[in-house]
Amino acid sequence: QQQVKQSPQSLIVQKGGISIINCAYENTAFDYFPWYQQFPGKGPALLIAIRPDVSEKKEGRFTISFNKSAKQFSLHIMDSQPGDSATYFCAASFNSGTYKYIFGTGTRLKVLA
Amino acid sequence: NAGVTQTPKFRVLKTGQSMTLLCAQDMNHEYMYWYRQDPGMGLRLIHYSVGEGTTAKGEVPDGYNVSRLKKQNFLLGLESAAPSQTSVYFCASSSLSTSGGAETQYFGPGTRLLVL
């Protein structure tokens, strides 16, 4: 019940294309859903995050779509660029207690020039 | 602000040796976390702390101990290293949002540990 399932494991997209990464969760007590971006040799860094009171959040070329009833959320990268090549992790956190994150297993994105 | 720093950056240990990884944050965050990252496994929580002097077990705590004697520091110890502990270790810290919910976790650059 505490798992966050992420897919696909890897993704190859042409420059200018749309990259889509999906995550699903079971525990309805989760109420904070961040996406992290990690470049090789670096620590993860927050990309964008959403709370379940909204269905979509957009920041530049990055959009989170959130479907509370389906318990799914996804990251869309519009106009994907080679500089977006990185590993992306979704996560979910509880809104009480320890505020621990449960991370997905990651998606390695490669954007071809 | 340096954010979250970790030392050392890389270490090689022999089976049975001990070591301590140091995490420091200068953002006055209450919460601190230690994760390990392994290929295909994502980030798994080892131990965490919700304040100075307090620690708790995460998802994969066996073989590790932690201490948080000062608010800005969080130490991860391996008493007797095993090859299964070969991994990349990340420390993170966060504050509590004004609404009382979870907040962004800021990660350090990681420590690569190889246990032979």
gemmi code that builds the backbone of each chain (N, CA, C; Angstrom):
import gemmi

chains = {
    "A": [
        ("GLN", (0.817, -1.219, 0.000), (0.000, 0.000, 0.000), (0.843, 1.257, 0.000)),
        ("GLN", (2.121, 1.118, 0.370), (2.965, 2.293, 0.383), (3.784, 2.438, -0.886)),
        ("GLN", (3.584, 1.576, -1.855), (4.379, 1.633, -3.063), (3.900, 2.733, -3.993)),
        ("VAL", (4.864, 3.230, -4.774), (4.558, 4.106, -5.877), (5.152, 3.438, -7.117)),
        ("LYS", (4.296, 3.102, -8.069), (4.746, 2.378, -9.253), (4.962, 3.348, -10.391)),
        ("GLN", (6.145, 3.318, -10.967), (6.528, 4.270, -12.011), (6.816, 3.542, -13.309)),
        ("SER", (6.380, 4.142, -14.413), (6.650, 3.573, -15.738), (6.744, 4.686, -16.770)),
        ("PRO", (7.499, 4.495, -17.853), (8.323, 3.330, -18.141), (9.655, 3.406, -17.389)),
        ("GLN", (10.420, 2.356, -17.469), (11.734, 2.327, -16.837), (12.712, 3.198, -17.621)),
        ("SER", (12.564, 3.210, -18.936), (13.407, 4.056, -19.775), (12.573, 4.579, -20.931)),
        ("LEU", (13.030, 5.706, -21.480), (12.254, 6.403, -22.495), (13.214, 7.139, -23.420)),
        ("ILE", (13.005, 6.968, -24.710), (13.800, 7.690, -25.698), (12.847, 8.539, -26.529)),
        ("VAL", (13.147, 9.825, -26.624), (12.274, 10.781, -27.308), (13.121, 11.634, -28.252)),
        ("GLN", (12.549, 11.981, -29.370), (13.225, 12.893, -30.290), (13.129, 14.311, -29.760)),
        ("LYS", (14.131, 15.103, -30.082), (14.109, 16.526, -29.714), (12.834, 17.167, -30.229)),
        ("GLY", (12.180, 17.926, -29.361), (10.936, 18.593, -29.721), (9.697, 17.764, -29.411)),
        ("GLY", (9.884, 16.509, -29.076), (8.758, 15.643, -28.778), (8.255, 15.795, -27.345)),
        ("ILE", (7.223, 15.037, -27.029), (6.643, 15.064, -25.682), (7.070, 13.809, -24.924)),
        ("SER", (7.602, 14.018, -23.731), (7.973, 12.893, -22.865), (6.889, 12.746, -21.803)),
        ("ILE", (6.431, 11.516, -21.600), (5.385, 11.270, -20.610), (5.817, 10.133, -19.689)),
        ("ILE", (5.795, 10.408, -18.401), (6.154, 9.415, -17.385), (4.974, 9.292, -16.425)),
        ("ASN", (4.634, 8.061, -16.095), (3.442, 7.816, -15.290), (3.781, 7.199, -13.937)),
        ("CYS", (2.969, 7.552, -12.952), (3.104, 6.950, -11.622), (1.714, 6.629, -11.074)),
        ("ALA", (1.652, 5.561, -10.295), (0.402, 5.149, -9.669), (0.657, 4.810, -8.199)),
        ("TYR", (-0.329, 5.088, -7.372), (-0.187, 4.820, -5.940), (-1.461, 4.169, -5.425)),
        ("GLU", (-1.370, 3.589, -4.239), (-2.520, 2.919, -3.642), (-3.048, 3.650, -2.406)),
        ("ASN", (-2.126, 4.197, -1.613), (-2.516, 4.756, -0.323), (-3.133, 6.144, -0.485)),
        ("THR", (-4.392, 6.271, -0.134), (-5.073, 7.555, -0.283), (-4.649, 8.582, 0.758)),
        ("ALA", (-3.800, 8.191, 1.702), (-3.290, 9.142, 2.689), (-2.155, 9.997, 2.124)),
        ("PHE", (-1.645, 9.632, 0.953), (-0.638, 10.477, 0.312), (-1.298, 11.785, -0.104)),
        ("ASP", (-0.600, 12.896, 0.117), (-1.214, 14.124, -0.371), (-0.207, 15.162, -0.851)),
        ("TYR", (0.991, 14.701, -1.193), (1.965, 15.597, -1.799), (2.741, 14.757, -2.784)),
        ("PHE", (2.823, 15.230, -4.044), (3.374, 14.411, -5.121), (4.416, 15.211, -5.890)),
        ("PRO", (5.679, 15.063, -5.522), (6.745, 15.789, -6.230), (7.385, 14.926, -7.309)),
        ("TRP", (7.970, 15.599, -8.277), (8.819, 14.949, -9.265), (10.232, 15.499, -9.093)),
        ("TYR", (11.193, 14.580, -9.119), (12.585, 14.952, -8.981), (13.338, 14.590, -10.256)),
        ("GLN", (14.331, 15.431, -10.576), (15.188, 15.230, -11.739), (16.599, 14.980, -11.237)),
        ("GLN", (17.251, 13.981, -11.795), (18.604, 13.664, -11.364), (19.513, 13.486, -12.561)),
        ("PHE", (20.584, 14.279, -12.597), (21.611, 14.128, -13.623), (22.713, 13.207, -13.088)),
        ("PRO", (23.422, 12.535, -13.986), (24.466, 11.587, -13.543), (25.463, 12.236, -12.594)),
        ("GLY", (25.727, 11.561, -11.492), (26.699, 12.048, -10.530), (26.194, 13.133, -9.606)),
        ("LYS", (24.930, 13.465, -9.699), (24.346, 14.537, -8.885), (23.228, 13.992, -8.009)),
        ("GLY", (22.857, 14.783, -7.014), (21.706, 14.426, -6.209), (20.411, 14.821, -6.899)),
        ("PRO", (19.302, 14.186, -6.544), (18.010, 14.572, -7.125), (17.654, 16.006, -6.741)),
        ("ALA", (16.965, 16.681, -7.623), (16.513, 18.050, -7.367), (15.046, 18.164, -7.739)),
        ("LEU", (14.296, 18.894, -6.929), (12.871, 19.057, -7.185), (12.637, 19.733, -8.527)),
        ("LEU", (11.741, 19.134, -9.318), (11.380, 19.689, -10.611), (10.034, 20.416, -10.527)),
        ("ILE", (9.055, 19.730, -10.007), (7.701, 20.263, -9.897), (6.935, 19.374, -8.929)),
        ("ALA", (5.957, 19.948, -8.244), (5.190, 19.162, -7.284), (3.726, 19.588, -7.317)),
        ("ILE", (2.847, 18.688, -6.876), (1.411, 18.984, -6.885), (0.765, 18.426, -5.635)),
        ("ARG", (-0.276, 19.084, -5.189), (-1.111, 18.556, -4.095), (-2.438, 18.157, -4.711)),
        ("PRO", (-3.175, 17.232, -4.095), (-4.342, 16.620, -4.747), (-5.567, 17.515, -4.876)),
        ("ASP", (-5.461, 18.768, -4.456), (-6.618, 19.648, -4.601), (-6.682, 20.282, -5.996)),
        ("VAL", (-5.667, 20.019, -6.835), (-5.691, 20.493, -8.215), (-5.423, 19.322, -9.151)),
        ("SER", (-5.885, 19.431, -10.385), (-5.740, 18.324, -11.331), (-4.543, 18.513, -12.266)),
        ("GLU", (-4.002, 19.723, -12.299), (-2.881, 19.969, -13.193), (-2.049, 21.133, -12.681)),
        ("LYS", (-0.743, 21.024, -12.875), (0.148, 22.124, -12.531), (1.193, 22.234, -13.617)),
        ("LYS", (1.417, 23.443, -14.082), (2.350, 23.650, -15.182), (3.422, 24.638, -14.778)),
        ("GLU", (4.666, 24.291, -15.092), (5.781, 25.208, -14.875), (6.692, 25.118, -16.084)),
        ("GLY", (6.568, 26.119, -16.944), (7.351, 26.115, -18.169), (6.962, 24.957, -19.064)),
        ("ARG", (7.925, 24.136, -19.447), (7.644, 22.999, -20.320), (7.198, 21.754, -19.543)),
        ("PHE", (7.162, 21.847, -18.230), (6.850, 20.695, -17.386), (5.438, 20.816, -16.805)),
        ("THR", (4.669, 19.736, -16.934), (3.303, 19.706, -16.428), (3.075, 18.421, -15.660)),
        ("ILE", (2.443, 18.553, -14.484), (1.952, 17.374, -13.769), (0.452, 17.292, -13.994)),
        ("SER", (-0.001, 16.105, -14.383), (-1.431, 15.825, -14.442), (-1.759, 14.865, -13.312)),
        ("PHE", (-2.829, 15.177, -12.576), (-3.165, 14.383, -11.391), (-4.596, 13.888, -11.486)),
        ("ASN", (-4.787, 12.584, -11.341), (-6.116, 11.971, -11.388), (-6.357, 11.295, -10.044)),
        ("LYS", (-7.068, 12.007, -9.168), (-7.255, 11.517, -7.803), (-8.067, 10.221, -7.775)),
        ("SER", (-9.100, 10.129, -8.579), (-9.975, 8.952, -8.557), (-9.232, 7.706, -9.039)),
        ("ALA", (-8.342, 7.889, -10.011), (-7.575, 6.757, -10.529), (-6.301, 6.521, -9.741)),
        ("LYS", (-5.993, 7.434, -8.832), (-4.769, 7.359, -8.044), (-3.545, 7.268, -8.950)),
        ("GLN", (-3.505, 8.187, -9.903), (-2.400, 8.234, -10.858), (-1.971, 9.686, -11.064)),
        ("PHE", (-0.699, 9.876, -11.352), (-0.214, 11.190, -11.735), (0.912, 11.013, -12.740)),
        ("SER", (1.079, 12.005, -13.577), (2.052, 11.873, -14.647), (2.795, 13.188, -14.876)),
        ("LEU", (3.985, 13.046, -15.422), (4.823, 14.182, -15.787), (4.878, 14.255, -17.302)),
        ("HIS", (4.570, 15.440, -17.831), (4.669, 15.678, -19.256), (5.763, 16.719, -19.493)),
        ("ILE", (6.698, 16.391, -20.360), (7.738, 17.341, -20.740), (7.485, 17.717, -22.200)),
        ("MET", (7.071, 18.936, -22.408), (6.782, 19.415, -23.760), (8.076, 19.886, -24.419)),
        ("ASP", (8.121, 19.779, -25.750), (9.283, 20.275, -26.499), (10.577, 19.759, -25.845)),
        ("SER", (10.659, 18.468, -25.670), (11.799, 17.866, -24.971), (13.123, 18.245, -25.642)),
        ("GLN", (14.111, 18.511, -24.809), (15.431, 18.943, -25.270), (16.514, 17.960, -24.799)),
        ("PRO", (17.631, 17.891, -25.510), (18.714, 17.000, -25.059), (19.145, 17.271, -23.620)),
        ("GLY", (19.049, 18.510, -23.182), (19.392, 18.861, -21.804), (18.431, 18.290, -20.775)),
        ("ASP", (17.288, 17.776, -21.229), (16.336, 17.143, -20.317), (16.717, 15.688, -20.040)),
        ("SER", (17.700, 15.177, -20.755), (18.139, 13.789, -20.550), (18.633, 13.618, -19.122)),
        ("ALA", (17.950, 12.784, -18.382), (18.208, 12.625, -16.951), (17.336, 11.473, -16.460)),
        ("THR", (17.451, 11.170, -15.187), (16.551, 10.203, -14.562), (15.506, 10.975, -13.760)),
        ("TYR", (14.269, 10.595, -13.912), (13.161, 11.266, -13.247), (12.510, 10.313, -12.247)),
        ("PHE", (12.278, 10.838, -11.055), (11.636, 10.063, -9.997), (10.343, 10.749, -9.575)),
        ("CYS", (9.276, 9.984, -9.499), (8.085, 10.500, -8.840), (8.146, 10.087, -7.376)),
        ("ALA", (7.380, 10.754, -6.558), (7.336, 10.429, -5.137), (5.972, 10.804, -4.588)),
        ("ALA", (5.680, 10.258, -3.430), (4.446, 10.597, -2.721), (4.779, 10.728, -1.249)),
        ("SER", (4.077, 11.636, -0.602), (4.356, 11.872, 0.814), (3.067, 12.016, 1.589)),
        ("PHE", (3.134, 11.618, 2.854), (1.995, 11.757, 3.746), (1.922, 13.179, 4.286)),
        ("ASN", (0.729, 13.621, 4.561), (0.546, 14.970, 5.075), (0.512, 15.008, 6.598)),
        ("SER", (1.180, 14.089, 7.220), (1.218, 14.089, 8.680), (2.379, 13.243, 9.150)),
        ("GLY", (2.681, 13.397, 10.420), (3.710, 12.533, 10.997), (5.098, 12.862, 10.509)),
        ("THR", (5.697, 11.952, 9.805), (7.097, 12.083, 9.442), (7.329, 12.739, 8.088)),
        ("TYR", (6.282, 12.851, 7.283), (6.395, 13.449, 5.957), (7.410, 12.717, 5.088)),
        ("LYS", (7.534, 11.422, 5.313), (8.452, 10.623, 4.501), (7.981, 10.590, 3.060)),
        ("TYR", (8.971, 10.518, 2.158), (8.666, 10.311, 0.751), (8.742, 8.818, 0.435)),
        ("ILE", (7.851, 8.359, -0.435), (7.969, 7.051, -1.049), (8.282, 7.317, -2.517)),
        ("PHE", (9.422, 6.859, -2.980), (9.842, 7.139, -4.343), (9.472, 6.022, -5.302)),
        ("GLY", (9.201, 6.396, -6.543), (9.117, 5.430, -7.609), (10.516, 4.954, -7.971)),
        ("THR", (10.592, 3.991, -8.863), (11.886, 3.383, -9.189), (12.682, 4.155, -10.237)),
        ("GLY", (12.092, 5.199, -10.804), (12.840, 6.053, -11.714), (12.628, 5.727, -13.182)),
        ("THR", (12.737, 6.761, -14.007), (12.666, 6.634, -15.469), (13.871, 7.333, -16.060)),
        ("ARG", (14.646, 6.598, -16.840), (15.803, 7.195, -17.499), (15.359, 7.724, -18.848)),
        ("LEU", (15.400, 9.045, -18.993), (14.973, 9.699, -20.229), (16.186, 10.093, -21.063)),
        ("LYS", (16.125, 9.759, -22.334), (17.154, 10.211, -23.272), (16.453, 10.948, -24.405)),
        ("VAL", (16.856, 12.174, -24.626), (16.301, 12.981, -25.701), (17.347, 13.086, -26.796)),
        ("LEU", (16.992, 12.596, -27.971), (17.926, 12.577, -29.093), (17.931, 13.916, -29.817)),
        ("ALA", (19.120, 14.361, -30.148), (19.277, 15.662, -30.814), (18.863, 15.597, -32.283)),
    ],
    "B": [
        ("ASN", (24.594, 30.200, 0.712), (24.193, 28.958, 1.367), (24.739, 27.757, 0.617)),
        ("ALA", (25.336, 26.819, 1.353), (25.854, 25.617, 0.722), (24.742, 24.602, 0.491)),
        ("GLY", (23.624, 24.712, 1.221), (22.545, 23.744, 1.088), (22.851, 22.503, 1.902)),
        ("VAL", (22.847, 21.350, 1.239), (23.137, 20.080, 1.891), (24.486, 19.580, 1.372)),
        ("THR", (25.396, 19.334, 2.270), (26.705, 18.822, 1.880), (26.928, 17.443, 2.490)),
        ("GLN", (27.704, 16.637, 1.797), (27.997, 15.284, 2.279), (29.490, 15.020, 2.186)),
        ("THR", (30.023, 14.360, 3.178), (31.419, 13.913, 3.144), (31.500, 12.485, 3.646)),
        ("PRO", (32.371, 11.643, 3.064), (33.175, 11.942, 1.878), (32.366, 11.811, 0.595)),
        ("LYS", (32.964, 12.084, -0.534), (32.306, 11.918, -1.831), (32.406, 10.480, -2.309)),
        ("PHE", (33.489, 9.822, -1.966), (33.722, 8.456, -2.419), (34.577, 7.728, -1.391)),
        ("ARG", (34.262, 6.451, -1.191), (35.020, 5.681, -0.207), (35.005, 4.216, -0.606)),
        ("VAL", (36.134, 3.564, -0.404), (36.232, 2.122, -0.603), (36.510, 1.489, 0.755)),
        ("LEU", (35.734, 0.498, 1.106), (35.896, -0.202, 2.379), (36.099, -1.685, 2.132)),
        ("LYS", (36.745, -2.334, 3.058), (36.811, -3.789, 3.033), (35.698, -4.341, 3.926)),
        ("THR", (35.229, -5.505, 3.607), (34.176, -6.137, 4.416), (34.587, -6.154, 5.883)),
        ("GLY", (33.656, -5.716, 6.737), (33.914, -5.703, 8.167), (34.404, -4.383, 8.714)),
        ("GLN", (34.877, -3.490, 7.844), (35.326, -2.182, 8.302), (34.129, -1.301, 8.645)),
        ("SER", (34.405, -0.272, 9.421), (33.344, 0.655, 9.803), (33.641, 2.041, 9.230)),
        ("MET", (32.596, 2.843, 9.095), (32.792, 4.216, 8.664), (31.560, 5.045, 9.005)),
        ("THR", (31.741, 6.352, 8.965), (30.644, 7.283, 9.220), (30.544, 8.260, 8.072)),
        ("LEU", (29.334, 8.428, 7.569), (29.053, 9.422, 6.550), (28.433, 10.632, 7.235)),
        ("LEU", (28.918, 11.810, 6.832), (28.443, 13.029, 7.459), (27.578, 13.828, 6.502)),
        ("CYS", (26.457, 14.298, 6.997), (25.577, 15.187, 6.251), (25.407, 16.470, 7.052)),
        ("ALA", (25.522, 17.593, 6.360), (25.339, 18.883, 7.012), (24.430, 19.757, 6.160)),
        ("GLN", (23.518, 20.480, 6.831), (22.635, 21.411, 6.115), (22.632, 22.759, 6.834)),
        ("ASP", (22.564, 23.809, 6.018), (22.610, 25.161, 6.585), (21.305, 25.911, 6.367)),
        ("MET", (20.213, 25.178, 6.210), (18.912, 25.786, 5.941), (18.001, 25.767, 7.169)),
        ("ASN", (18.532, 25.359, 8.300), (17.767, 25.305, 9.545), (16.554, 24.367, 9.449)),
        ("HIS", (16.703, 23.301, 8.667), (15.603, 22.356, 8.494), (15.478, 21.422, 9.688)),
        ("GLU", (14.226, 21.122, 10.024), (13.969, 20.200, 11.127), (14.190, 18.742, 10.715)),
        ("TYR", (13.782, 18.406, 9.486), (13.765, 17.024, 9.064), (14.992, 16.680, 8.231)),
        ("MET", (15.566, 15.516, 8.526), (16.698, 15.048, 7.725), (16.540, 13.565, 7.456)),
        ("TYR", (17.076, 13.134, 6.313), (16.844, 11.776, 5.829), (18.132, 11.201, 5.226)),
        ("TRP", (18.287, 9.899, 5.359), (19.337, 9.180, 4.645), (18.680, 8.158, 3.716)),
        ("TYR", (19.093, 8.193, 2.443), (18.604, 7.257, 1.441), (19.793, 6.491, 0.857)),
        ("ARG", (19.492, 5.343, 0.292), (20.436, 4.685, -0.582), (19.797, 4.514, -1.952)),
        ("GLN", (20.636, 4.604, -2.983), (20.145, 4.493, -4.349), (20.886, 3.366, -5.041)),
        ("ASP", (20.138, 2.408, -5.506), (20.674, 1.270, -6.229), (19.971, 1.170, -7.578)),
        ("PRO", (20.663, 0.679, -8.609), (20.063, 0.600, -9.950), (18.727, -0.140, -9.943)),
        ("GLY", (17.719, 0.481, -10.535), (16.411, -0.147, -10.652), (15.589, -0.166, -9.377)),
        ("MET", (16.157, 0.401, -8.292), (15.454, 0.350, -6.997), (14.978, 1.726, -6.546)),
        ("GLY", (15.324, 2.736, -7.254), (14.931, 4.071, -6.826), (15.695, 4.493, -5.580)),
        ("LEU", (15.082, 5.334, -4.782), (15.670, 5.817, -3.539), (14.930, 5.166, -2.378)),
        ("ARG", (15.664, 4.528, -1.523), (15.041, 3.848, -0.388), (15.525, 4.486, 0.913)),
        ("LEU", (14.576, 4.754, 1.789), (14.866, 5.465, 3.029), (15.503, 4.522, 4.052)),
        ("ILE", (16.652, 4.941, 4.589), (17.363, 4.122, 5.567), (16.922, 4.509, 6.985)),
        ("HIS", (17.179, 5.766, 7.336), (16.774, 6.336, 8.624), (16.401, 7.788, 8.393)),
        ("TYR", (15.682, 8.343, 9.351), (15.336, 9.746, 9.249), (15.261, 10.361, 10.640)),
        ("SER", (15.176, 11.681, 10.661), (15.125, 12.402, 11.931), (14.148, 13.563, 11.797)),
        ("VAL", (13.286, 13.713, 12.786), (12.315, 14.813, 12.766), (12.751, 15.961, 13.670)),
        ("GLY", (13.946, 15.863, 14.215), (14.461, 16.956, 15.023), (15.720, 16.521, 15.756)),
        ("GLU", (16.419, 17.514, 16.300), (17.647, 17.246, 17.025), (17.394, 16.237, 18.133)),
        ("GLY", (18.254, 15.224, 18.183), (18.151, 14.224, 19.233), (17.169, 13.101, 18.966)),
        ("THR", (16.487, 13.144, 17.826), (15.512, 12.097, 17.498), (15.873, 11.429, 16.186)),
        ("THR", (15.724, 10.102, 16.138), (15.933, 9.354, 14.902), (14.909, 8.236, 14.830)),
        ("ALA", (14.686, 7.734, 13.626), (13.732, 6.647, 13.443), (14.142, 5.817, 12.238)),
        ("LYS", (13.668, 4.573, 12.202), (14.000, 3.669, 11.113), (13.144, 3.937, 9.894)),
        ("GLY", (13.768, 3.769, 8.739), (13.050, 3.867, 7.483), (12.760, 2.495, 6.920)),
        ("GLU", (12.827, 2.401, 5.623), (12.478, 1.168, 4.911), (13.550, 0.094, 4.997)),
        ("VAL", (14.838, 0.495, 4.964), (15.947, -0.460, 4.933), (17.001, -0.108, 5.989)),
        ("PRO", (16.690, -0.208, 7.276), (17.596, 0.264, 8.320), (18.694, -0.717, 8.760)),
        ("ASP", (18.538, -1.993, 8.409), (19.453, -3.006, 8.946), (20.893, -2.761, 8.498)),
        ("GLY", (21.816, -2.804, 9.471), (23.232, -2.622, 9.173), (23.696, -1.181, 9.281)),
        ("TYR", (22.767, -0.276, 9.594), (23.092, 1.151, 9.691), (22.645, 1.716, 11.039)),
        ("ASN", (23.374, 2.730, 11.512), (22.911, 3.484, 12.668), (23.078, 4.962, 12.358)),
        ("VAL", (22.340, 5.787, 13.062), (22.370, 7.226, 12.799), (22.391, 7.986, 14.120)),
        ("SER", (22.826, 9.243, 14.013), (22.752, 10.124, 15.170), (22.538, 11.554, 14.692)),
        ("ARG", (21.785, 12.303, 15.497), (21.520, 13.709, 15.187), (21.710, 14.511, 16.475)),
        ("LEU", (22.959, 14.740, 16.785), (23.296, 15.461, 18.012), (23.122, 16.965, 17.837)),
        ("LYS", (23.304, 17.453, 16.615), (23.094, 18.863, 16.316), (22.060, 18.974, 15.203)),
        ("LYS", (21.286, 20.011, 15.219), (20.210, 20.177, 14.251), (20.737, 20.142, 12.817)),
        ("GLN", (21.913, 20.696, 12.584), (22.398, 20.821, 11.219), (23.127, 19.578, 10.715)),
        ("ASN", (23.394, 18.604, 11.570), (24.164, 17.438, 11.151), (23.392, 16.139, 11.345)),
        ("PHE", (23.606, 15.229, 10.419), (22.959, 13.913, 10.506), (24.002, 12.894, 10.058)),
        ("LEU", (24.405, 12.009, 10.951), (25.462, 11.058, 10.676), (24.897, 9.673, 10.414)),
        ("LEU", (25.464, 9.014, 9.425), (25.085, 7.638, 9.098), (26.300, 6.749, 9.316)),
        ("GLY", (26.133, 5.733, 10.153), (27.237, 4.849, 10.469), (27.019, 3.435, 9.955)),
        ("LEU", (28.126, 2.843, 9.499), (28.141, 1.431, 9.141), (29.116, 0.774, 10.099)),
        ("GLU", (28.630, -0.074, 10.959), (29.495, -0.665, 11.978), (30.392, -1.758, 11.416)),
        ("SER", (29.842, -2.570, 10.512), (30.584, -3.665, 9.915), (30.121, -3.805, 8.464)),
        ("ALA", (30.843, -3.130, 7.572), (30.387, -3.026, 6.188), (30.324, -4.382, 5.495)),
        ("ALA", (29.304, -4.514, 4.632), (29.111, -5.722, 3.832), (29.007, -5.335, 2.362)),
        ("PRO", (29.368, -6.240, 1.448), (29.270, -5.917, 0.014), (27.876, -5.463, -0.394)),
        ("SER", (26.823, -5.934, 0.287), (25.452, -5.529, -0.041), (25.197, -4.054, 0.262)),
        ("GLN", (26.122, -3.420, 0.981), (25.978, -2.001, 1.285), (26.686, -1.107, 0.266)),
        ("THR", (27.236, -1.724, -0.764), (27.763, -0.950, -1.885), (26.597, -0.208, -2.532)),
        ("SER", (26.694, 1.097, -2.582), (25.565, 1.890, -3.044), (25.984, 3.358, -3.137)),
        ("VAL", (25.062, 4.178, -3.575), (25.224, 5.627, -3.488), (24.273, 6.115, -2.398)),
        ("TYR", (24.822, 6.853, -1.456), (24.044, 7.315, -0.307), (23.757, 8.804, -0.437)),
        ("PHE", (22.490, 9.140, -0.274), (22.075, 10.535, -0.336), (21.459, 10.957, 0.984)),
        ("CYS", (21.817, 12.157, 1.380), (21.194, 12.795, 2.519), (20.244, 13.865, 1.993)),
        ("ALA", (19.169, 14.099, 2.703), (18.226, 15.147, 2.324), (17.705, 15.833, 3.577)),
        ("SER", (17.228, 17.050, 3.392), (16.612, 17.758, 4.511), (15.384, 18.507, 4.015)),
        ("SER", (14.481, 18.776, 4.938), (13.280, 19.522, 4.570), (12.729, 20.248, 5.786)),
        ("SER", (11.899, 21.217, 5.492), (11.181, 21.916, 6.550), (9.724, 21.493, 6.501)),
        ("LEU", (8.949, 22.028, 7.387), (7.516, 21.774, 7.405), (6.845, 22.956, 6.743)),
        ("SER", (5.865, 22.689, 5.891), (5.202, 23.802, 5.226), (4.340, 24.569, 6.214)),
        ("THR", (4.001, 25.792, 5.863), (3.176, 26.617, 6.740), (1.787, 26.018, 6.908)),
        ("SER", (1.378, 25.202, 5.942), (0.070, 24.548, 6.041), (0.157, 23.252, 6.830)),
        ("GLY", (1.366, 22.889, 7.247), (1.531, 21.679, 8.052), (1.804, 20.433, 7.245)),
        ("GLY", (1.920, 20.551, 5.936), (2.141, 19.382, 5.106), (3.589, 19.192, 4.729)),
        ("ALA", (3.810, 18.191, 3.906), (5.170, 17.880, 3.460), (5.728, 19.022, 2.630)),
        ("GLU", (7.023, 19.142, 2.651), (7.701, 20.172, 1.887), (8.797, 19.559, 1.050)),
        ("THR", (9.387, 20.396, 0.217), (10.467, 19.946, -0.651), (11.603, 19.349, 0.154)),
        ("GLN", (12.120, 18.224, -0.300), (13.344, 17.677, 0.274), (14.508, 18.111, -0.611)),
        ("TYR", (15.536, 18.651, 0.023), (16.731, 19.081, -0.684), (17.814, 18.033, -0.464)),
        ("PHE", (18.390, 17.587, -1.583), (19.343, 16.500, -1.526), (20.786, 16.986, -1.607)),
        ("GLY", (21.668, 16.240, -0.968), (23.093, 16.461, -1.115), (23.605, 15.795, -2.383)),
        ("PRO", (24.892, 15.933, -2.672), (25.462, 15.403, -3.914), (25.743, 13.908, -3.881)),
        ("GLY", (25.637, 13.286, -2.717), (25.810, 11.844, -2.640), (27.197, 11.394, -2.225)),
        ("THR", (27.252, 10.199, -1.669), (28.512, 9.525, -1.344), (28.483, 8.154, -2.003)),
        ("ARG", (29.488, 7.897, -2.827), (29.600, 6.582, -3.463), (30.432, 5.678, -2.572)),
        ("LEU", (29.846, 4.560, -2.171), (30.532, 3.621, -1.278), (30.679, 2.281, -1.965)),
        ("LEU", (31.897, 1.791, -1.973), (32.190, 0.472, -2.535), (32.732, -0.387, -1.409)),
        ("VAL", (32.072, -1.520, -1.170), (32.532, -2.442, -0.132), (33.044, -3.709, -0.807)),
        ("LEU", (34.321, -3.963, -0.601), (34.943, -5.121, -1.252), (34.907, -6.359, -0.372)),
    ],
}
model = gemmi.Model(1)
for chain_id, residues in chains.items():
    chain = gemmi.Chain(chain_id)
    for i, (resn, *xyz) in enumerate(residues, 1):
        res = gemmi.Residue()
        res.name, res.seqid = resn, gemmi.SeqId(i, " ")
        for name, pos in zip(("N", "CA", "C"), xyz):
            atom = gemmi.Atom()
            atom.name, atom.element = name, gemmi.Element(name[0])
            atom.pos, atom.b_iso = gemmi.Position(*pos), 0.0
            res.add_atom(atom)
        chain.add_residue(res)
    model.add_chain(chain)
structure = gemmi.Structure()
structure.add_model(model)
structure.setup_entities()
